[in-house]
Amino acid sequence: MQRDPPSFPRPLTFDPDRWTPGRAAGVPRTAMIPFGVGNRQCPGITSH
């Protein structure tokens, strides 16, 4: 998903600035699923 050409110009280029507030607003919500979201969460997260 993070390399989807319709969502990201130059998807194979390392570009951490794509997540700056001004540019991130133009990224579709479904274009990125952060690690630790969903059924398989990060093992470092504990729920009590």
mmCIF entry with sequence, helices, sheets and N, C-alpha, C, O atoms, coordinates in Angstrom:
data_MODEL
# 
_entry.id   MODEL 
# 
_entity.id                         1 
_entity.type                       polymer 
_entity.pdbx_number_of_molecules   1 
# 
_entity_poly.entity_id                      1 
_entity_poly.type                           'polypeptide(L)' 
_entity_poly.nstd_linkage                   no 
_entity_poly.nstd_monomer                   no 
_entity_poly.pdbx_seq_one_letter_code       MQRDPPSFPRPLTFDPDRWTPGRAAGVPRTAMIPFGVGNRQCPGITSH 
_entity_poly.pdbx_seq_one_letter_code_can   MQRDPPSFPRPLTFDPDRWTPGRAAGVPRTAMIPFGVGNRQCPGITSH 
_entity_poly.pdbx_strand_id                 A 
# 
loop_
_entity_poly_seq.entity_id 
_entity_poly_seq.num 
_entity_poly_seq.mon_id 
_entity_poly_seq.hetero 
1 1  MET n 
1 2  GLN n 
1 3  ARG n 
1 4  ASP n 
1 5  PRO n 
1 6  PRO n 
1 7  SER n 
1 8  PHE n 
1 9  PRO n 
1 10 ARG n 
1 11 PRO n 
1 12 LEU n 
1 13 THR n 
1 14 PHE n 
1 15 ASP n 
1 16 PRO n 
1 17 ASP n 
1 18 ARG n 
1 19 TRP n 
1 20 THR n 
1 21 PRO n 
1 22 GLY n 
1 23 ARG n 
1 24 ALA n 
1 25 ALA n 
1 26 GLY n 
1 27 VAL n 
1 28 PRO n 
1 29 ARG n 
1 30 THR n 
1 31 ALA n 
1 32 MET n 
1 33 ILE n 
1 34 PRO n 
1 35 PHE n 
1 36 GLY n 
1 37 VAL n 
1 38 GLY n 
1 39 ASN n 
1 40 ARG n 
1 41 GLN n 
1 42 CYS n 
1 43 PRO n 
1 44 GLY n 
1 45 ILE n 
1 46 THR n 
1 47 SER n 
1 48 HIS n 
# 
_struct_asym.id          A 
_struct_asym.entity_id   1 
# 
loop_
_struct_conf.conf_type_id 
_struct_conf.id 
_struct_conf.pdbx_PDB_helix_id 
_struct_conf.beg_label_comp_id 
_struct_conf.beg_label_asym_id 
_struct_conf.beg_label_seq_id 
_struct_conf.pdbx_beg_PDB_ins_code 
_struct_conf.end_label_comp_id 
_struct_conf.end_label_asym_id 
_struct_conf.end_label_seq_id 
_struct_conf.pdbx_end_PDB_ins_code 
_struct_conf.beg_auth_comp_id 
_struct_conf.beg_auth_asym_id 
_struct_conf.beg_auth_seq_id 
_struct_conf.end_auth_comp_id 
_struct_conf.end_auth_asym_id 
_struct_conf.end_auth_seq_id 
_struct_conf.pdbx_PDB_helix_class 
_struct_conf.details 
_struct_conf.pdbx_PDB_helix_length 
HELX_P HELX_P1 AA1 PRO A 16 ? TRP A 19 ? PRO A 16 TRP A 19 5 ? 4 
HELX_P HELX_P2 AA2 PRO A 21 ? ALA A 24 ? PRO A 21 ALA A 24 1 ? 4 
HELX_P HELX_P3 AA3 ARG A 29 ? ALA A 31 ? ARG A 29 ALA A 31 5 ? 3 
# 
_struct_conf_type.id          HELX_P 
_struct_conf_type.criteria    ? 
_struct_conf_type.reference   ? 
# 
loop_
_atom_site.group_PDB 
_atom_site.id 
_atom_site.type_symbol 
_atom_site.label_atom_id 
_atom_site.label_alt_id 
_atom_site.label_comp_id 
_atom_site.label_asym_id 
_atom_site.label_entity_id 
_atom_site.label_seq_id 
_atom_site.pdbx_PDB_ins_code 
_atom_site.Cartn_x 
_atom_site.Cartn_y 
_atom_site.Cartn_z 
_atom_site.occupancy 
_atom_site.B_iso_or_equiv 
_atom_site.pdbx_formal_charge 
_atom_site.auth_seq_id 
_atom_site.auth_comp_id 
_atom_site.auth_asym_id 
_atom_site.auth_atom_id 
_atom_site.pdbx_PDB_model_num 
ATOM 1   N N  . MET A 1 1  ? 0.804  -1.184 0.000  1.00 0.00 ? 1  MET A N  1 
ATOM 2   C CA . MET A 1 1  ? 0.000  0.000  0.000  1.00 0.00 ? 1  MET A CA 1 
ATOM 3   C C  . MET A 1 1  ? 0.856  1.260  0.000  1.00 0.00 ? 1  MET A C  1 
ATOM 4   O O  . MET A 1 1  ? 0.494  2.250  -0.637 1.00 0.00 ? 1  MET A O  1 
ATOM 5   N N  . GLN A 1 2  ? 1.978  1.240  0.700  1.00 0.00 ? 2  GLN A N  1 
ATOM 6   C CA . GLN A 1 2  ? 2.816  2.423  0.772  1.00 0.00 ? 2  GLN A CA 1 
ATOM 7   C C  . GLN A 1 2  ? 3.536  2.707  -0.534 1.00 0.00 ? 2  GLN A C  1 
ATOM 8   O O  . GLN A 1 2  ? 4.187  3.743  -0.673 1.00 0.00 ? 2  GLN A O  1 
ATOM 9   N N  . ARG A 1 3  ? 3.426  1.790  -1.498 1.00 0.00 ? 3  ARG A N  1 
ATOM 10  C CA . ARG A 1 3  ? 4.068  1.989  -2.799 1.00 0.00 ? 3  ARG A CA 1 
ATOM 11  C C  . ARG A 1 3  ? 3.049  2.075  -3.914 1.00 0.00 ? 3  ARG A C  1 
ATOM 12  O O  . ARG A 1 3  ? 3.366  1.804  -5.072 1.00 0.00 ? 3  ARG A O  1 
ATOM 13  N N  . ASP A 1 4  ? 1.846  2.444  -3.580 1.00 0.00 ? 4  ASP A N  1 
ATOM 14  C CA . ASP A 1 4  ? 0.764  2.544  -4.552 1.00 0.00 ? 4  ASP A CA 1 
ATOM 15  C C  . ASP A 1 4  ? 0.917  3.832  -5.368 1.00 0.00 ? 4  ASP A C  1 
ATOM 16  O O  . ASP A 1 4  ? 0.778  4.922  -4.815 1.00 0.00 ? 4  ASP A O  1 
ATOM 17  N N  . PRO A 1 5  ? 1.200  3.729  -6.677 1.00 0.00 ? 5  PRO A N  1 
ATOM 18  C CA . PRO A 1 5  ? 1.420  4.930  -7.483 1.00 0.00 ? 5  PRO A CA 1 
ATOM 19  C C  . PRO A 1 5  ? 0.263  5.937  -7.468 1.00 0.00 ? 5  PRO A C  1 
ATOM 20  O O  . PRO A 1 5  ? 0.533  7.138  -7.464 1.00 0.00 ? 5  PRO A O  1 
ATOM 21  N N  . PRO A 1 6  ? -0.999 5.522  -7.459 1.00 0.00 ? 6  PRO A N  1 
ATOM 22  C CA . PRO A 1 6  ? -2.050 6.543  -7.394 1.00 0.00 ? 6  PRO A CA 1 
ATOM 23  C C  . PRO A 1 6  ? -2.050 7.337  -6.078 1.00 0.00 ? 6  PRO A C  1 
ATOM 24  O O  . PRO A 1 6  ? -2.517 8.475  -6.041 1.00 0.00 ? 6  PRO A O  1 
ATOM 25  N N  . SER A 1 7  ? -1.535 6.745  -5.019 1.00 0.00 ? 7  SER A N  1 
ATOM 26  C CA . SER A 1 7  ? -1.535 7.418  -3.721 1.00 0.00 ? 7  SER A CA 1 
ATOM 27  C C  . SER A 1 7  ? -0.275 8.249  -3.479 1.00 0.00 ? 7  SER A C  1 
ATOM 28  O O  . SER A 1 7  ? -0.328 9.266  -2.787 1.00 0.00 ? 7  SER A O  1 
ATOM 29  N N  . PHE A 1 8  ? 0.856  7.825  -4.045 1.00 0.00 ? 8  PHE A N  1 
ATOM 30  C CA . PHE A 1 8  ? 2.130  8.491  -3.785 1.00 0.00 ? 8  PHE A CA 1 
ATOM 31  C C  . PHE A 1 8  ? 2.876  8.771  -5.075 1.00 0.00 ? 8  PHE A C  1 
ATOM 32  O O  . PHE A 1 8  ? 3.132  7.847  -5.846 1.00 0.00 ? 8  PHE A O  1 
ATOM 33  N N  . PRO A 1 9  ? 3.231  10.024 -5.330 1.00 0.00 ? 9  PRO A N  1 
ATOM 34  C CA . PRO A 1 9  ? 4.121  10.279 -6.468 1.00 0.00 ? 9  PRO A CA 1 
ATOM 35  C C  . PRO A 1 9  ? 5.500  9.692  -6.150 1.00 0.00 ? 9  PRO A C  1 
ATOM 36  O O  . PRO A 1 9  ? 5.973  9.809  -5.019 1.00 0.00 ? 9  PRO A O  1 
ATOM 37  N N  . ARG A 1 10 ? 6.127  9.082  -7.105 1.00 0.00 ? 10 ARG A N  1 
ATOM 38  C CA . ARG A 1 10 ? 7.426  8.412  -6.929 1.00 0.00 ? 10 ARG A CA 1 
ATOM 39  C C  . ARG A 1 10 ? 7.379  7.452  -5.747 1.00 0.00 ? 10 ARG A C  1 
ATOM 40  O O  . ARG A 1 10 ? 8.109  7.649  -4.775 1.00 0.00 ? 10 ARG A O  1 
ATOM 41  N N  . PRO A 1 11 ? 6.543  6.419  -5.803 1.00 0.00 ? 11 PRO A N  1 
ATOM 42  C CA . PRO A 1 11 ? 6.325  5.526  -4.666 1.00 0.00 ? 11 PRO A CA 1 
ATOM 43  C C  . PRO A 1 11 ? 7.547  4.716  -4.230 1.00 0.00 ? 11 PRO A C  1 
ATOM 44  O O  . PRO A 1 11 ? 7.595  4.271  -3.083 1.00 0.00 ? 11 PRO A O  1 
ATOM 45  N N  . LEU A 1 12 ? 8.521  4.513  -5.091 1.00 0.00 ? 12 LEU A N  1 
ATOM 46  C CA . LEU A 1 12 ? 9.693  3.714  -4.728 1.00 0.00 ? 12 LEU A CA 1 
ATOM 47  C C  . LEU A 1 12 ? 10.816 4.556  -4.136 1.00 0.00 ? 12 LEU A C  1 
ATOM 48  O O  . LEU A 1 12 ? 11.850 4.016  -3.744 1.00 0.00 ? 12 LEU A O  1 
ATOM 49  N N  . THR A 1 13 ? 10.629 5.853  -4.068 1.00 0.00 ? 13 THR A N  1 
ATOM 50  C CA . THR A 1 13 ? 11.634 6.758  -3.523 1.00 0.00 ? 13 THR A CA 1 
ATOM 51  C C  . THR A 1 13 ? 11.426 6.934  -2.023 1.00 0.00 ? 13 THR A C  1 
ATOM 52  O O  . THR A 1 13 ? 10.304 7.149  -1.564 1.00 0.00 ? 13 THR A O  1 
ATOM 53  N N  . PHE A 1 14 ? 12.508 6.843  -1.269 1.00 0.00 ? 14 PHE A N  1 
ATOM 54  C CA . PHE A 1 14 ? 12.436 7.097  0.173  1.00 0.00 ? 14 PHE A CA 1 
ATOM 55  C C  . PHE A 1 14 ? 12.146 8.579  0.375  1.00 0.00 ? 14 PHE A C  1 
ATOM 56  O O  . PHE A 1 14 ? 12.949 9.430  -0.008 1.00 0.00 ? 14 PHE A O  1 
ATOM 57  N N  . ASP A 1 15 ? 11.007 8.885  0.973  1.00 0.00 ? 15 ASP A N  1 
ATOM 58  C CA . ASP A 1 15 ? 10.589 10.273 1.145  1.00 0.00 ? 15 ASP A CA 1 
ATOM 59  C C  . ASP A 1 15 ? 9.860  10.435 2.474  1.00 0.00 ? 15 ASP A C  1 
ATOM 60  O O  . ASP A 1 15 ? 8.630  10.452 2.495  1.00 0.00 ? 15 ASP A O  1 
ATOM 61  N N  . PRO A 1 16 ? 10.587 10.554 3.583  1.00 0.00 ? 16 PRO A N  1 
ATOM 62  C CA . PRO A 1 16 ? 9.915  10.692 4.872  1.00 0.00 ? 16 PRO A CA 1 
ATOM 63  C C  . PRO A 1 16 ? 9.091  11.976 4.977  1.00 0.00 ? 16 PRO A C  1 
ATOM 64  O O  . PRO A 1 16 ? 8.201  12.066 5.822  1.00 0.00 ? 16 PRO A O  1 
ATOM 65  N N  . ASP A 1 17 ? 9.372  12.955 4.146  1.00 0.00 ? 17 ASP A N  1 
ATOM 66  C CA . ASP A 1 17 ? 8.606  14.202 4.189  1.00 0.00 ? 17 ASP A CA 1 
ATOM 67  C C  . ASP A 1 17 ? 7.180  14.036 3.670  1.00 0.00 ? 17 ASP A C  1 
ATOM 68  O O  . ASP A 1 17 ? 6.368  14.952 3.799  1.00 0.00 ? 17 ASP A O  1 
ATOM 69  N N  . ARG A 1 18 ? 6.863  12.880 3.086  1.00 0.00 ? 18 ARG A N  1 
ATOM 70  C CA . ARG A 1 18 ? 5.483  12.680 2.632  1.00 0.00 ? 18 ARG A CA 1 
ATOM 71  C C  . ARG A 1 18 ? 4.518  12.652 3.812  1.00 0.00 ? 18 ARG A C  1 
ATOM 72  O O  . ARG A 1 18 ? 3.305  12.758 3.632  1.00 0.00 ? 18 ARG A O  1 
ATOM 73  N N  . TRP A 1 19 ? 5.061  12.508 5.022  1.00 0.00 ? 19 TRP A N  1 
ATOM 74  C CA . TRP A 1 19 ? 4.208  12.469 6.217  1.00 0.00 ? 19 TRP A CA 1 
ATOM 75  C C  . TRP A 1 19 ? 4.204  13.782 6.986  1.00 0.00 ? 19 TRP A C  1 
ATOM 76  O O  . TRP A 1 19 ? 3.670  13.840 8.094  1.00 0.00 ? 19 TRP A O  1 
ATOM 77  N N  . THR A 1 20 ? 4.786  14.838 6.424  1.00 0.00 ? 20 THR A N  1 
ATOM 78  C CA . THR A 1 20 ? 4.670  16.144 7.063  1.00 0.00 ? 20 THR A CA 1 
ATOM 79  C C  . THR A 1 20 ? 3.213  16.585 6.966  1.00 0.00 ? 20 THR A C  1 
ATOM 80  O O  . THR A 1 20 ? 2.514  16.183 6.035  1.00 0.00 ? 20 THR A O  1 
ATOM 81  N N  . PRO A 1 21 ? 2.745  17.392 7.897  1.00 0.00 ? 21 PRO A N  1 
ATOM 82  C CA . PRO A 1 21 ? 1.321  17.735 7.933  1.00 0.00 ? 21 PRO A CA 1 
ATOM 83  C C  . PRO A 1 21 ? 0.755  18.261 6.610  1.00 0.00 ? 21 PRO A C  1 
ATOM 84  O O  . PRO A 1 21 ? -0.357 17.896 6.228  1.00 0.00 ? 21 PRO A O  1 
ATOM 85  N N  . GLY A 1 22 ? 1.492  19.096 5.924  1.00 0.00 ? 22 GLY A N  1 
ATOM 86  C CA . GLY A 1 22 ? 0.983  19.653 4.676  1.00 0.00 ? 22 GLY A CA 1 
ATOM 87  C C  . GLY A 1 22 ? 0.807  18.619 3.579  1.00 0.00 ? 22 GLY A C  1 
ATOM 88  O O  . GLY A 1 22 ? -0.165 18.669 2.826  1.00 0.00 ? 22 GLY A O  1 
ATOM 89  N N  . ARG A 1 23 ? 1.734  17.690 3.484  1.00 0.00 ? 23 ARG A N  1 
ATOM 90  C CA . ARG A 1 23 ? 1.659  16.671 2.435  1.00 0.00 ? 23 ARG A CA 1 
ATOM 91  C C  . ARG A 1 23 ? 0.817  15.477 2.845  1.00 0.00 ? 23 ARG A C  1 
ATOM 92  O O  . ARG A 1 23 ? 0.166  14.869 1.995  1.00 0.00 ? 23 ARG A O  1 
ATOM 93  N N  . ALA A 1 24 ? 0.812  15.128 4.102  1.00 0.00 ? 24 ALA A N  1 
ATOM 94  C CA . ALA A 1 24 ? 0.048  13.964 4.556  1.00 0.00 ? 24 ALA A CA 1 
ATOM 95  C C  . ALA A 1 24 ? -1.450 14.162 4.365  1.00 0.00 ? 24 ALA A C  1 
ATOM 96  O O  . ALA A 1 24 ? -2.190 13.189 4.223  1.00 0.00 ? 24 ALA A O  1 
ATOM 97  N N  . ALA A 1 25 ? -1.897 15.397 4.360  1.00 0.00 ? 25 ALA A N  1 
ATOM 98  C CA . ALA A 1 25 ? -3.322 15.676 4.167  1.00 0.00 ? 25 ALA A CA 1 
ATOM 99  C C  . ALA A 1 25 ? -3.800 15.193 2.798  1.00 0.00 ? 25 ALA A C  1 
ATOM 100 O O  . ALA A 1 25 ? -4.981 14.888 2.628  1.00 0.00 ? 25 ALA A O  1 
ATOM 101 N N  . GLY A 1 26 ? -2.892 15.122 1.821  1.00 0.00 ? 26 GLY A N  1 
ATOM 102 C CA . GLY A 1 26 ? -3.264 14.684 0.481  1.00 0.00 ? 26 GLY A CA 1 
ATOM 103 C C  . GLY A 1 26 ? -3.178 13.180 0.267  1.00 0.00 ? 26 GLY A C  1 
ATOM 104 O O  . GLY A 1 26 ? -3.526 12.689 -0.808 1.00 0.00 ? 26 GLY A O  1 
ATOM 105 N N  . VAL A 1 27 ? -2.723 12.446 1.265  1.00 0.00 ? 27 VAL A N  1 
ATOM 106 C CA . VAL A 1 27 ? -2.598 10.991 1.156  1.00 0.00 ? 27 VAL A CA 1 
ATOM 107 C C  . VAL A 1 27 ? -3.925 10.349 1.581  1.00 0.00 ? 27 VAL A C  1 
ATOM 108 O O  . VAL A 1 27 ? -4.438 10.655 2.657  1.00 0.00 ? 27 VAL A O  1 
ATOM 109 N N  . PRO A 1 28 ? -4.483 9.462  0.747  1.00 0.00 ? 28 PRO A N  1 
ATOM 110 C CA . PRO A 1 28 ? -5.734 8.807  1.135  1.00 0.00 ? 28 PRO A CA 1 
ATOM 111 C C  . PRO A 1 28 ? -5.584 8.050  2.453  1.00 0.00 ? 28 PRO A C  1 
ATOM 112 O O  . PRO A 1 28 ? -4.526 7.484  2.730  1.00 0.00 ? 28 PRO A O  1 
ATOM 113 N N  . ARG A 1 29 ? -6.614 8.040  3.244  1.00 0.00 ? 29 ARG A N  1 
ATOM 114 C CA . ARG A 1 29 ? -6.579 7.411  4.564  1.00 0.00 ? 29 ARG A CA 1 
ATOM 115 C C  . ARG A 1 29 ? -6.225 5.920  4.474  1.00 0.00 ? 29 ARG A C  1 
ATOM 116 O O  . ARG A 1 29 ? -5.578 5.387  5.375  1.00 0.00 ? 29 ARG A O  1 
ATOM 117 N N  . THR A 1 30 ? -6.637 5.256  3.412  1.00 0.00 ? 30 THR A N  1 
ATOM 118 C CA . THR A 1 30 ? -6.390 3.822  3.265  1.00 0.00 ? 30 THR A CA 1 
ATOM 119 C C  . THR A 1 30 ? -5.024 3.506  2.662  1.00 0.00 ? 30 THR A C  1 
ATOM 120 O O  . THR A 1 30 ? -4.718 2.339  2.417  1.00 0.00 ? 30 THR A O  1 
ATOM 121 N N  . ALA A 1 31 ? -4.202 4.520  2.420  1.00 0.00 ? 31 ALA A N  1 
ATOM 122 C CA . ALA A 1 31 ? -2.899 4.298  1.792  1.00 0.00 ? 31 ALA A CA 1 
ATOM 123 C C  . ALA A 1 31 ? -1.838 3.854  2.788  1.00 0.00 ? 31 ALA A C  1 
ATOM 124 O O  . ALA A 1 31 ? -0.753 3.440  2.378  1.00 0.00 ? 31 ALA A O  1 
ATOM 125 N N  . MET A 1 32 ? -2.118 3.928  4.070  1.00 0.00 ? 32 MET A N  1 
ATOM 126 C CA . MET A 1 32 ? -1.123 3.561  5.073  1.00 0.00 ? 32 MET A CA 1 
ATOM 127 C C  . MET A 1 32 ? -1.808 2.891  6.253  1.00 0.00 ? 32 MET A C  1 
ATOM 128 O O  . MET A 1 32 ? -2.780 3.410  6.802  1.00 0.00 ? 32 MET A O  1 
ATOM 129 N N  . ILE A 1 33 ? -1.289 1.740  6.631  1.00 0.00 ? 33 ILE A N  1 
ATOM 130 C CA . ILE A 1 33 ? -1.759 1.060  7.837  1.00 0.00 ? 33 ILE A CA 1 
ATOM 131 C C  . ILE A 1 33 ? -0.546 0.942  8.743  1.00 0.00 ? 33 ILE A C  1 
ATOM 132 O O  . ILE A 1 33 ? 0.341  0.130  8.478  1.00 0.00 ? 33 ILE A O  1 
ATOM 133 N N  . PRO A 1 34 ? -0.487 1.732  9.802  1.00 0.00 ? 34 PRO A N  1 
ATOM 134 C CA . PRO A 1 34 ? 0.685  1.708  10.672 1.00 0.00 ? 34 PRO A CA 1 
ATOM 135 C C  . PRO A 1 34 ? 0.851  0.368  11.385 1.00 0.00 ? 34 PRO A C  1 
ATOM 136 O O  . PRO A 1 34 ? -0.121 -0.345 11.638 1.00 0.00 ? 34 PRO A O  1 
ATOM 137 N N  . PHE A 1 35 ? 2.084  0.050  11.698 1.00 0.00 ? 35 PHE A N  1 
ATOM 138 C CA . PHE A 1 35 ? 2.389  -1.169 12.433 1.00 0.00 ? 35 PHE A CA 1 
ATOM 139 C C  . PHE A 1 35 ? 1.685  -1.123 13.781 1.00 0.00 ? 35 PHE A C  1 
ATOM 140 O O  . PHE A 1 35 ? 1.705  -0.099 14.463 1.00 0.00 ? 35 PHE A O  1 
ATOM 141 N N  . GLY A 1 36 ? 1.078  -2.208 14.154 1.00 0.00 ? 36 GLY A N  1 
ATOM 142 C CA . GLY A 1 36 ? 0.429  -2.291 15.451 1.00 0.00 ? 36 GLY A CA 1 
ATOM 143 C C  . GLY A 1 36 ? -1.059 -2.006 15.418 1.00 0.00 ? 36 GLY A C  1 
ATOM 144 O O  . GLY A 1 36 ? -1.698 -1.943 16.468 1.00 0.00 ? 36 GLY A O  1 
ATOM 145 N N  . VAL A 1 37 ? -1.624 -1.833 14.228 1.00 0.00 ? 37 VAL A N  1 
ATOM 146 C CA . VAL A 1 37 ? -3.060 -1.592 14.116 1.00 0.00 ? 37 VAL A CA 1 
ATOM 147 C C  . VAL A 1 37 ? -3.742 -2.895 13.722 1.00 0.00 ? 37 VAL A C  1 
ATOM 148 O O  . VAL A 1 37 ? -3.237 -3.624 12.868 1.00 0.00 ? 37 VAL A O  1 
ATOM 149 N N  . GLY A 1 38 ? -4.851 -3.188 14.316 1.00 0.00 ? 38 GLY A N  1 
ATOM 150 C CA . GLY A 1 38 ? -5.607 -4.375 13.948 1.00 0.00 ? 38 GLY A CA 1 
ATOM 151 C C  . GLY A 1 38 ? -5.381 -5.531 14.898 1.00 0.00 ? 38 GLY A C  1 
ATOM 152 O O  . GLY A 1 38 ? -4.930 -5.355 16.030 1.00 0.00 ? 38 GLY A O  1 
ATOM 153 N N  . ASN A 1 39 ? -5.707 -6.725 14.407 1.00 0.00 ? 39 ASN A N  1 
ATOM 154 C CA . ASN A 1 39 ? -5.618 -7.924 15.235 1.00 0.00 ? 39 ASN A CA 1 
ATOM 155 C C  . ASN A 1 39 ? -4.192 -8.247 15.658 1.00 0.00 ? 39 ASN A C  1 
ATOM 156 O O  . ASN A 1 39 ? -3.975 -8.771 16.751 1.00 0.00 ? 39 ASN A O  1 
ATOM 157 N N  . ARG A 1 40 ? -3.233 -7.948 14.819 1.00 0.00 ? 40 ARG A N  1 
ATOM 158 C CA . ARG A 1 40 ? -1.835 -8.293 15.109 1.00 0.00 ? 40 ARG A CA 1 
ATOM 159 C C  . ARG A 1 40 ? -1.101 -7.052 15.571 1.00 0.00 ? 40 ARG A C  1 
ATOM 160 O O  . ARG A 1 40 ? -0.423 -6.394 14.782 1.00 0.00 ? 40 ARG A O  1 
ATOM 161 N N  . GLN A 1 41 ? -1.231 -6.737 16.828 1.00 0.00 ? 41 GLN A N  1 
ATOM 162 C CA . GLN A 1 41 ? -0.615 -5.540 17.358 1.00 0.00 ? 41 GLN A CA 1 
ATOM 163 C C  . GLN A 1 41 ? 0.833  -5.789 17.749 1.00 0.00 ? 41 GLN A C  1 
ATOM 164 O O  . GLN A 1 41 ? 1.270  -6.930 17.900 1.00 0.00 ? 41 GLN A O  1 
ATOM 165 N N  . CYS A 1 42 ? 1.538  -4.730 17.902 1.00 0.00 ? 42 CYS A N  1 
ATOM 166 C CA . CYS A 1 42 ? 2.940  -4.774 18.291 1.00 0.00 ? 42 CYS A CA 1 
ATOM 167 C C  . CYS A 1 42 ? 3.062  -5.504 19.632 1.00 0.00 ? 42 CYS A C  1 
ATOM 168 O O  . CYS A 1 42 ? 2.301  -5.213 20.556 1.00 0.00 ? 42 CYS A O  1 
ATOM 169 N N  . PRO A 1 43 ? 4.006  -6.450 19.757 1.00 0.00 ? 43 PRO A N  1 
ATOM 170 C CA . PRO A 1 43 ? 4.150  -7.158 21.030 1.00 0.00 ? 43 PRO A CA 1 
ATOM 171 C C  . PRO A 1 43 ? 4.579  -6.252 22.175 1.00 0.00 ? 43 PRO A C  1 
ATOM 172 O O  . PRO A 1 43 ? 4.458  -6.632 23.339 1.00 0.00 ? 43 PRO A O  1 
ATOM 173 N N  . GLY A 1 44 ? 5.080  -5.060 21.862 1.00 0.00 ? 44 GLY A N  1 
ATOM 174 C CA . GLY A 1 44 ? 5.469  -4.136 22.914 1.00 0.00 ? 44 GLY A CA 1 
ATOM 175 C C  . GLY A 1 44 ? 4.282  -3.434 23.556 1.00 0.00 ? 44 GLY A C  1 
ATOM 176 O O  . GLY A 1 44 ? 4.417  -2.796 24.600 1.00 0.00 ? 44 GLY A O  1 
ATOM 177 N N  . ILE A 1 45 ? 3.111  -3.557 22.920 1.00 0.00 ? 45 ILE A N  1 
ATOM 178 C CA . ILE A 1 45 ? 1.905  -2.926 23.466 1.00 0.00 ? 45 ILE A CA 1 
ATOM 179 C C  . ILE A 1 45 ? 1.234  -3.929 24.397 1.00 0.00 ? 45 ILE A C  1 
ATOM 180 O O  . ILE A 1 45 ? 0.950  -5.059 24.001 1.00 0.00 ? 45 ILE A O  1 
ATOM 181 N N  . THR A 1 46 ? 0.992  -3.523 25.595 1.00 0.00 ? 46 THR A N  1 
ATOM 182 C CA . THR A 1 46 ? 0.308  -4.423 26.533 1.00 0.00 ? 46 THR A CA 1 
ATOM 183 C C  . THR A 1 46 ? -1.040 -3.823 26.889 1.00 0.00 ? 46 THR A C  1 
ATOM 184 O O  . THR A 1 46 ? -1.174 -2.609 27.041 1.00 0.00 ? 46 THR A O  1 
ATOM 185 N N  . SER A 1 47 ? -2.005 -4.662 27.017 1.00 0.00 ? 47 SER A N  1 
ATOM 186 C CA . SER A 1 47 ? -3.327 -4.188 27.434 1.00 0.00 ? 47 SER A CA 1 
ATOM 187 C C  . SER A 1 47 ? -3.631 -4.768 28.802 1.00 0.00 ? 47 SER A C  1 
ATOM 188 O O  . SER A 1 47 ? -3.470 -5.967 29.029 1.00 0.00 ? 47 SER A O  1 
ATOM 189 N N  . HIS A 1 48 ? -4.060 -3.934 29.688 1.00 0.00 ? 48 HIS A N  1 
ATOM 190 C CA . HIS A 1 48 ? -4.362 -4.348 31.055 1.00 0.00 ? 48 HIS A CA 1 
ATOM 191 C C  . HIS A 1 48 ? -5.806 -4.105 31.339 1.00 0.00 ? 48 HIS A C  1 
ATOM 192 O O  . HIS A 1 48 ? -6.273 -4.386 32.442 1.00 0.00 ? 48 HIS A O  1 
# 
